[in-house]
Amino acid sequence: MSAATPLIHVDLSDSVGALQIGSLFSVFLFGIVTLQAYMYYTTFREDRWGYKTLVGVVWLLEIGHTIAVCYEVYRATITLYGRPQLLLTFPALSSGIAIAGAITTSVQGFFALRVYRVLPKPYSYIGIFCIALSSLRFVGSVCLSYRAITSKSVQDYRKNNSWLVTILLSVGACIDVIIAASMLYYLSKKRSQAFERIATVIDRLIAYTVRTGLLTSVAAVLLLICYQTMPNNLVWLALYTSLAKLYSNSLLASLNSRQELRESSSSSMPSLDRFSRGRSSRGANNSARVELAPQTISIEMKTTMETAQDESFDQSAHKAAVSFSPTAPYPGATDRKV
């Protein structure tokens, strides 16, 4: 009677286990992307076709990326169950590199175009530079995807393409930082020239810019650190499955926040109607018999509104100068005896 073959224990917690956790979080983020896409199409029905097409393309790319992630988890846990020695490559995720590159380039191009339209020259050329750099990054992603598909194992992929992965992740993080820093410069400059109430709206724009740009850049840097310091596990691959969806959510959140920002900007504008009504009511209730010499007070208000619209949200910088003249007549001013 032959002896029983001893079971071999293989720890998959930092390989297949990490990939499974990353896929769960990736599917969760895809649900948020779908919800935000639905909110966009129901709220901005009259939006221009370019934005609608961009949202639709990003959502379709996210479907393909999510399918690739789920397929690899199914393949690792079901198809190759009990045969971890065959788990050498991830063909679906390898093709997903090009899809993720397309998503990242689309989102970065959207924000870079905003920088180009909002910033004055020559600072606006920062947006052109970011668009060109992001396009080159997409070409590198396609090349990396092909190399990953043709690699014989993950170790072989890391050995031959580590330099390209480092460059692509570093360039992506740099583009996010440049875009966020450029918008912060512009908004901070406009804040110093705005009314106090308008400044509160600009403060919200500054905080939103920091959150969206900081989240994707930090995720890219964290992924790069895990890739360089953990060569014997798949933690970096688990983080990679969610990186593209962070970009998609930042794009959709930016588009959906326009209505709230416009309402906040409208409610922050000071109104003179309430002031006028208050003066009229106090004058009607005053029954004093004292007769004062008639005076004519002229108030000349000059208001200039400078609007820079990037077609995703409106930013307005308001300047007002109030001057008093005792001689120039104010339209509708009459002498009143109290």
C-alpha positions as CSV (number, residue, x, y, z in Angstrom):
1,M,0.0,0.0,0.0
2,S,1.6,3.2,-1.1
3,A,2.0,6.0,1.4
4,A,-0.3,9.0,1.1
5,T,1.2,12.0,-0.7
6,P,1.8,14.8,1.9
7,L,-0.1,18.0,1.4
8,I,2.0,21.0,0.5
9,H,0.9,24.2,2.3
10,V,1.2,27.3,0.1
11,D,0.6,30.7,1.6
12,L,-1.5,32.8,-0.9
13,S,-2.5,35.6,1.5
14,D,-0.1,38.2,-0.1
15,S,-0.7,37.1,-3.7
16,V,-4.1,35.7,-4.6
17,G,-5.5,37.0,-1.3
18,A,-4.3,40.5,-2.0
19,L,-5.6,40.4,-5.5
20,Q,-9.0,39.3,-4.2
21,I,-9.2,42.2,-1.7
22,G,-8.1,44.6,-4.4
23,S,-10.8,43.3,-6.8
24,L,-13.5,43.8,-4.2
25,F,-12.5,47.4,-3.7
26,S,-12.2,47.9,-7.4
27,V,-15.8,46.6,-8.0
28,F,-17.0,48.9,-5.2
29,L,-15.4,51.9,-6.9
30,F,-17.0,50.9,-10.2
31,G,-20.4,51.0,-8.5
32,I,-19.6,54.6,-7.5
33,V,-18.6,55.4,-11.1
34,T,-21.9,54.0,-12.4
35,L,-23.9,56.0,-9.8
36,Q,-22.1,59.2,-10.7
37,A,-22.5,58.6,-14.4
38,Y,-26.3,58.1,-13.9
39,M,-26.4,61.3,-11.8
40,Y,-24.6,63.2,-14.5
41,Y,-26.9,62.1,-17.4
42,T,-30.1,62.8,-15.3
43,T,-28.9,66.2,-14.0
44,F,-27.1,67.7,-17.1
45,R,-29.4,66.6,-19.9
46,E,-28.6,69.8,-21.9
47,D,-24.9,69.5,-21.4
48,R,-22.7,69.6,-24.6
49,W,-22.1,66.3,-26.5
50,G,-18.4,66.4,-25.8
51,Y,-18.8,65.9,-22.1
52,K,-21.5,63.3,-22.6
53,T,-19.3,61.4,-24.9
54,L,-16.4,61.6,-22.5
55,V,-18.5,60.2,-19.6
56,G,-19.8,57.4,-21.8
57,V,-16.4,56.4,-23.1
58,V,-14.9,56.4,-19.6
59,W,-17.8,54.3,-18.2
60,L,-17.4,51.8,-21.1
61,L,-13.7,51.6,-20.5
62,E,-14.4,51.0,-16.8
63,I,-16.6,48.1,-17.7
64,G,-13.8,46.5,-19.6
65,H,-11.3,47.1,-16.9
66,T,-13.6,45.6,-14.2
67,I,-14.3,42.5,-16.3
68,A,-10.5,42.0,-16.6
69,V,-10.0,42.3,-12.9
70,C,-12.9,39.9,-12.1
71,Y,-11.8,37.4,-14.6
72,E,-8.3,37.2,-13.1
73,V,-9.8,36.6,-9.6
74,Y,-12.0,33.8,-11.0
75,R,-9.1,32.3,-12.9
76,A,-6.8,32.3,-9.8
77,T,-9.4,31.0,-7.3
78,I,-11.5,28.6,-9.4
79,T,-9.8,27.7,-12.7
80,L,-6.4,27.2,-11.2
81,Y,-7.5,26.1,-7.8
82,G,-5.0,23.8,-6.2
83,R,-2.4,24.5,-8.9
84,P,-0.6,27.7,-7.8
85,Q,2.4,26.7,-9.8
86,L,0.5,27.6,-12.9
87,L,-0.3,31.0,-11.7
88,L,2.5,32.7,-13.5
89,T,0.8,35.3,-15.7
90,F,-2.3,37.5,-15.7
91,P,-3.3,37.9,-19.3
92,A,-6.5,39.8,-18.7
93,L,-4.9,42.3,-16.3
94,S,-2.1,42.7,-18.8
95,S,-4.6,43.9,-21.4
96,G,-6.2,46.0,-18.7
97,I,-3.0,48.1,-18.5
98,A,-3.9,49.7,-21.9
99,I,-7.5,50.3,-20.8
100,A,-6.3,51.9,-17.6
101,G,-3.9,54.0,-19.6
102,A,-6.8,55.3,-21.8
103,I,-8.9,56.2,-18.7
104,T,-6.0,58.0,-17.1
105,T,-5.2,60.0,-20.2
106,S,-8.8,61.0,-20.8
107,V,-9.2,62.3,-17.2
108,Q,-5.8,64.1,-17.2
109,G,-6.6,65.6,-20.6
110,F,-9.9,66.9,-19.2
111,F,-8.3,68.6,-16.3
112,A,-5.3,69.8,-18.3
113,L,-7.7,71.4,-20.8
114,R,-9.3,73.2,-18.0
115,V,-5.9,74.6,-17.0
116,Y,-5.3,75.8,-20.5
117,R,-8.7,77.6,-20.8
118,V,-8.6,79.2,-17.3
119,L,-5.0,80.3,-16.8
120,P,-3.8,83.4,-18.7
121,K,-0.9,83.2,-21.1
122,P,1.9,82.1,-20.9
123,Y,0.8,80.0,-17.9
124,S,-2.0,78.4,-20.0
125,Y,0.7,76.5,-21.9
126,I,1.1,74.3,-18.8
127,G,-2.1,72.6,-19.8
128,I,-0.7,71.9,-23.3
129,F,2.4,70.5,-21.7
130,C,0.3,68.2,-19.5
131,I,-1.8,66.9,-22.4
132,A,1.3,66.1,-24.4
133,L,2.9,64.4,-21.4
134,S,-0.2,62.4,-20.7
135,S,-0.4,61.3,-24.3
136,L,3.1,60.0,-24.2
137,R,2.3,58.2,-21.0
138,F,-0.6,56.4,-22.8
139,V,1.8,55.2,-25.5
140,G,4.0,53.8,-22.8
141,S,1.0,52.1,-21.2
142,V,0.1,50.4,-24.5
143,C,3.8,49.2,-24.9
144,L,3.8,48.0,-21.3
145,S,0.5,46.1,-21.9
146,Y,2.0,44.3,-24.8
147,R,5.2,43.4,-22.8
148,A,3.0,42.1,-20.0
149,I,1.0,39.8,-22.3
150,T,4.1,38.4,-23.9
151,S,6.0,37.9,-20.6
152,K,6.4,34.3,-19.4
153,S,5.9,35.1,-15.7
154,V,5.4,38.0,-13.3
155,Q,9.1,37.8,-12.3
156,D,10.1,38.0,-15.9
157,Y,7.8,41.0,-16.4
158,R,9.3,42.8,-13.3
159,K,12.9,42.1,-14.4
160,N,12.5,43.5,-17.9
161,N,10.0,46.3,-17.4
162,S,10.6,47.7,-14.0
163,W,12.1,50.9,-15.4
164,L,9.1,51.5,-17.6
165,V,6.6,50.9,-14.8
166,T,8.5,53.4,-12.6
167,I,8.5,56.1,-15.3
168,L,4.8,55.7,-16.0
169,L,3.7,55.9,-12.4
170,S,6.1,58.8,-11.7
171,V,4.9,60.8,-14.7
172,G,1.3,60.2,-13.8
173,A,1.8,61.5,-10.3
174,C,3.8,64.5,-11.6
175,I,1.0,65.4,-14.0
176,D,-1.6,65.3,-11.2
177,V,0.6,67.6,-9.0
178,I,1.2,70.1,-11.8
179,I,-2.5,70.4,-12.7
180,A,-3.5,70.8,-9.0
181,A,-0.7,73.3,-8.3
182,S,-1.7,75.4,-11.4
183,M,-5.3,75.5,-10.4
184,L,-4.4,76.4,-6.8
185,Y,-2.2,79.3,-8.1
186,Y,-5.1,80.7,-10.2
187,L,-7.7,80.3,-7.5
188,S,-5.5,81.8,-4.8
189,K,-4.8,84.8,-6.9
190,K,-8.5,85.4,-7.7
191,R,-9.4,84.9,-4.0
192,S,-7.3,88.0,-3.0
193,Q,-9.3,90.1,-5.5
194,A,-12.8,88.8,-4.6
195,F,-15.5,89.8,-2.2
196,E,-15.6,88.1,1.2
197,R,-18.6,86.1,0.2
198,I,-17.2,85.1,-3.2
199,A,-14.0,84.1,-1.4
200,T,-15.9,81.4,0.5
201,V,-16.9,79.8,-2.9
202,I,-13.3,80.0,-4.1
203,D,-12.2,78.4,-0.8
204,R,-14.5,75.4,-1.7
205,L,-13.0,75.2,-5.1
206,I,-9.5,75.2,-3.6
207,A,-10.3,72.4,-1.2
208,Y,-12.0,70.4,-4.0
209,T,-8.9,70.8,-6.2
210,V,-6.6,69.7,-3.5
211,R,-8.7,66.6,-2.8
212,T,-9.1,65.4,-6.4
213,G,-5.5,66.0,-7.4
214,L,-4.0,64.8,-4.1
215,L,-5.9,61.5,-4.1
216,T,-4.8,60.2,-7.4
217,S,-1.2,61.4,-7.0
218,V,-0.9,59.8,-3.5
219,A,-2.4,56.5,-4.9
220,A,0.2,56.5,-7.7
221,V,3.1,57.1,-5.3
222,L,1.9,54.4,-2.9
223,L,1.6,52.0,-5.8
224,L,5.1,52.8,-6.9
225,I,6.5,52.3,-3.4
226,C,4.8,48.9,-3.0
227,Y,6.1,47.9,-6.5
228,Q,9.7,48.7,-5.6
229,T,9.7,47.4,-2.0
230,M,7.6,44.3,-2.3
231,P,8.9,42.3,-5.3
232,N,7.8,38.9,-3.9
233,N,4.0,39.5,-3.6
234,L,1.1,41.0,-5.5
235,V,0.1,43.8,-3.2
236,W,1.1,46.3,-5.9
237,L,-1.1,44.6,-8.4
238,A,-4.0,44.8,-5.9
239,L,-3.5,48.5,-5.7
240,Y,-3.2,48.9,-9.4
241,T,-6.7,47.4,-9.9
242,S,-8.3,50.5,-8.3
243,L,-6.0,53.3,-9.6
244,A,-7.9,53.9,-12.8
245,K,-11.2,54.1,-11.0
246,L,-10.0,56.8,-8.8
247,Y,-9.3,58.9,-11.9
248,S,-12.8,58.1,-13.2
249,N,-14.5,59.1,-10.0
250,S,-12.5,62.4,-9.9
251,L,-13.7,63.3,-13.4
252,L,-17.4,62.5,-12.6
253,A,-17.3,64.3,-9.3
254,S,-15.9,67.4,-11.0
255,L,-18.7,67.4,-13.6
256,N,-21.5,66.7,-11.0
257,S,-20.3,69.4,-8.6
258,R,-20.9,72.2,-11.1
259,Q,-24.5,72.7,-10.1
260,E,-23.7,72.9,-6.4
261,L,-20.9,75.4,-7.1
262,R,-23.1,77.6,-9.2
263,E,-25.9,77.6,-6.6
264,S,-23.3,78.5,-3.9
265,S,-22.0,81.3,-6.1
266,S,-25.5,82.7,-6.7
267,S,-26.4,82.6,-3.0
268,S,-23.2,84.3,-2.1
269,M,-23.8,87.5,-4.2
270,P,-25.0,90.4,-2.0
271,S,-28.4,91.8,-2.8
272,L,-29.5,95.5,-2.5
273,D,-33.3,94.7,-2.6
274,R,-33.5,93.9,1.1
275,F,-31.5,97.1,2.0
276,S,-33.8,99.3,-0.1
277,R,-37.0,97.8,1.4
278,G,-35.6,98.3,4.9
279,R,-34.9,102.0,4.2
280,S,-38.4,102.5,2.7
281,S,-40.2,100.9,5.7
282,R,-38.3,102.9,8.2
283,G,-39.1,106.1,6.3
284,A,-42.8,105.4,6.2
285,N,-43.1,104.7,9.9
286,N,-41.2,107.9,10.9
287,S,-43.7,110.6,12.1
288,A,-41.2,113.2,13.3
289,R,-42.2,116.9,12.6
290,V,-38.7,118.1,12.2
291,E,-38.1,119.6,8.8
292,L,-34.6,119.3,7.4
293,A,-33.0,121.0,4.5
294,P,-33.4,118.9,1.4
295,Q,-30.3,117.0,0.3
296,T,-29.5,115.0,-2.7
297,I,-27.0,112.2,-2.2
298,S,-25.8,110.6,-5.4
299,I,-24.3,107.1,-5.3
300,E,-22.6,105.9,-8.4
301,M,-21.8,102.1,-8.4
302,K,-19.5,100.6,-11.0
303,T,-19.4,96.9,-11.1
304,T,-17.2,94.8,-13.3
305,M,-17.6,91.1,-13.6
306,E,-14.7,89.1,-15.0
307,T,-15.8,85.5,-15.8
308,A,-13.5,82.7,-16.8
309,Q,-15.5,79.6,-17.9
310,D,-13.7,76.3,-18.5
311,E,-17.0,74.6,-19.6
312,S,-17.0,72.4,-16.5
313,F,-17.7,74.9,-13.8
314,D,-18.0,78.7,-13.6
315,Q,-15.5,80.8,-11.7
316,S,-16.1,84.5,-11.3
317,A,-13.9,87.2,-9.9
318,H,-15.9,90.4,-8.8
319,K,-14.5,93.8,-8.3
320,A,-16.7,96.7,-7.1
321,A,-15.9,100.4,-6.5
322,V,-18.4,102.7,-4.8
323,S,-17.8,106.5,-5.1
324,F,-19.9,109.3,-3.6
325,S,-20.5,112.6,-5.4
326,P,-22.6,115.4,-4.0
327,T,-23.3,117.0,-7.4
328,A,-24.0,114.2,-9.9
329,P,-27.7,113.3,-9.8
330,Y,-28.6,109.7,-9.1
331,P,-31.4,108.4,-11.4
332,G,-34.7,108.4,-9.5
333,A,-33.4,110.5,-6.6
334,T,-35.9,113.0,-5.2
335,D,-35.9,115.6,-2.4
336,R,-37.7,114.3,0.7
337,K,-39.0,116.2,3.7
338,V,-39.1,114.3,6.9
